[in-house]
Amino acid sequence: MAKLKHFDILKIQHYVIFITLVGFASCKNTPEHLIELTGKQIAIDSNYTSVDSIQKFILPYHEHVETILDSTLAYAPYTITKTDGKFNTTAGNLMADIVLSEANPVFKSRTGENIDMVLLNHGGIRSVISKGNVTSRTAYEVMPFENSVVVVELKGEALLKMVDYLIQSKRAHPVAGIQLVLNKNNTVKTFTVGGKAIDKDKSYFVATSDYLVTGGDNMTFFKDALSKTETDYKIRNAMIDFFSKVDTIAPKVDLRYYQLQ
């Protein structure tokens, strides 16, 4: 076998180095892609036992949280529910009024404006408030979601779309700051905001939830928003703040939204 000359050996070495560098470069520039995701269900049964050391470590924190959640904040003289009215309910009115009273100072401090009205969704109320002591746990039961208050600016014309939605949905969606009166044939007799007739060309500030403002519950009229202000204020926290300020919680089914008979 013929011996390789020194020049040939150098050529081979340079070639190997070149190929290696190209290989590294190609590996570096090729993005990684997830091609498969697998999982399995792990049953929690009697084969799994608690670890005493962990239990002892967690216990004081658990007891502290439980104490806070169960501390009495207010009192409900009767059961407050979302099923005790056709067009507005005690639970819905309470929720909407709380958002208006508690979120307005936050919104005003950031914008210099006031919230004109509130619209929430009937399905967002997940529990009754039973007669008796009202606690922070009550707020978590009624509003278990992490939804926060968002204030959107809408023209009066968009509010008329909202009214059409309320009539067609045939549900007692919580509202505050307005009065909507329907005729027997489901047409609008009067619609006022803050006690004044709606002005199609005026802008109104509507407090709602971050879920609804994105079109949740088919509330597509929110897409007409001229502006949107995040309050970073969870509806549940607004409830707890309100409960902490009052002695008795006694909302009523009223005339904010009703139909003539």
N, C-alpha and C positions, 0 to 999 in steps of 0.2 A: 504494500500500500504506500502510495506516495505521501511524503510528509507535507503538511501544510506550511506554506511560507508565512513568515511573521506578518507580512502585509495582509494576507488572506485571513489570518486569525484576528487581526484588528478589525477587518471589515465585518467578520461574523460577530464580534463582540459589540460593535456599534449597532449592528442590525438588531441584536437581541435587546440591547438597551432601548432602542427606538420602539420596538414592539411592546416592551414592558411599559414604557411611558405612555404610549397610546392606549394601552389597556387600562392603566390607572385613570387616565383622563376620561375615557368612555364610561368607566364605572362611576366616576365622580359626577359626571353631567347627566347620567340617566336617573330620572326621578323614580322614587319607589311608589308602587301602587298596591293598594290592598286588593288582593284577588280572591280572598276567601275569609269568611268569618264564621266560626263555629262556636257552639256553646252546649251546655248540658244542664239539666235541672238537678239541683241538689236538694233532696228532701230533708226537712228539719224534723227529726223524729227522736225517739228515746235513745238513739245511739249518740246523740249530741247532749252533752251535759254542760252546765255553767261552770265557769272557773271561779272559785271562791275569791281569789285575790282580786280579780277584775270586778266581781260583784261588790266587794267591800270598798273598792276604790270609787265606783260609780254611785253607790248608795247615797252618800251625802248630797251630791249634786241632784240626783233624782228626787230626793225628798224636798230639797229647796225649790226645785221647779214645780213640784206638785203643790207645795204650800202657796206659791205665787199664783198658780192657775186657779186654785180653789178659794182664794181670799175673796170675801164678799165686797163688791164694789157698789152695788145698788140693789133695788128690790122691784120685782114685777108683781103687781097685785092680781094679775090674771095671765093666762097663757097668751102669748103673742105669736101669731102665725100668719102665713102667707095665703091661707085659704078661707079667711073669714070675710072676704069682700069680693065682688065681681070685678070692679074697675080699680079699686085701691084696697089695700089690706093693712092691718096693724103692723105686721113685720116689714112690709114694703115701705110704708110711710116712715117708720122708724129709721130704716136703713138710709133712705134718701135724705131725710132731715139731718141725720148724723153727718153724712158726706157734705151737705151744704154748710152746716155750722162749723165743722171741724176743719174742712179743707179750704174754706174761703180765706181765713187769715193767712194761710200759707201762700195761696195764689195771689192775694193782694200784696203781700210783702215782696213778691217777685216781679209783679207786673204793674201794680198800682190800680188794677181793675178788680171788679167784684164778680163772683159767679152769679149768673142770672138764674140758672135752673140746673136740675140734676136728673139724669136718666140712668137707671141701672136695669138689670134683667131679673125677671121673676125666678128663673131657674138658678140664679146665683145664690139664692137663700136656701141653705141646705138643712136647716133645722128650726124647730120652734124654740121660743124662749119660754120655758116653763114657769108657771107661777112659783114665786119664791125668790131666793137669793140669786143675784146675777153676778157672775164672776168673769175673769179673763177666759176661763175655759169655755164659757158660754159663747164668747166672741169667736173662738176657734171652731166651735161646733156649727155656728151659723155661717161663718165665712172661713172654711178650711183652706181656701185657695190663697195664693200669694198675690192676688190682684191689687194694683195700686190705682190711685185716683189720677186721672188725666183730664185736663180742661181743654176743650176744643172751641175754636171760634167759628160760629156758623152764621150765615145770613138768614134772615127771617124766612126766605124762600125754602131753605133747607129744613127749617123747623116744621114747615108745612108738610114736607115729606115724612118727617118724624111722626107727625100727627096721623098721617095716612097709615104708617106702619103700626102705630098703637091700635088704631081701629081694626085693621085687618088681622093683627095677631090675636086679638080677643083674649089677651092675658093681662093680668094686673102688674105690668112692669112698674117698678117703683119710680115715682117722679116727685119732685119738689120744686117750688118756685113758680109753678104754673097752675092755671085752672083750665081744664078742658071739659066742656059740657056738650054732650051729644043729643041730637034729636032722637025721636023714637025710631026713625029709619036709618040710624047710624051716620047721619050727616052732622057736620059741626055746627053747633049753635053759637058757641063762643069759645075763643081760645085766647088766653091772656098770659103774659109773662110779667111777673112782678106787679100784677094788677092792671097792666096796660095792654091794649090790643096789639097784636103782633104787627110789626112793620117789616114788610118783605125786604126792604133795602137796608135795614139796620143790622148790625152785627151783635150776636149774643154769645155769651160764654157759658158753655154747657159742661158740667162735670160728669164724668162717666168713668168706666174702668178701662184699663189698658187692653182688656180682652175685647170689649165692645167697640172700642175706637178703631180696631183693625177689621171690623166687619162681623164680629161674633154675633150669633143669634140673628144673622141676616140684617143687621143694622147698617146697611150699605150707605145710608145718607151721611154717615160720618166721613165718607170719602170726599165730601164737599168742604171739608174743614179748611178755613183760611189760615189757621195757625193751630199749633198744639203745644201745650205746656205740661211737662212732666212735673208732678209735685213730689215724687219719691215718697209718697205717703200711702201706706197700705190701708185698705178699707178696714181690715181687721183692727189695726192699730187705732184708727179713728174711732171705732166702736169702743175700744177699751178706754181711750181718752175721755169719750163722752160718758161712759158708765162711771168713771172716776169722779166726774163733776156733779152728778145728780144723785138724789136720794132715791127717787121712785121713777120707774119707767112705765109710762101709761099711754102709749100711742092709741089713736082712734081711727076708725074708718071714717073719712070725712068727705068733703065736697071738692077736693082738688081734681078729681076725675070721676065723672058720673054721667048717667044717662037719664033724660027726662022720661017719666012714665005716663 
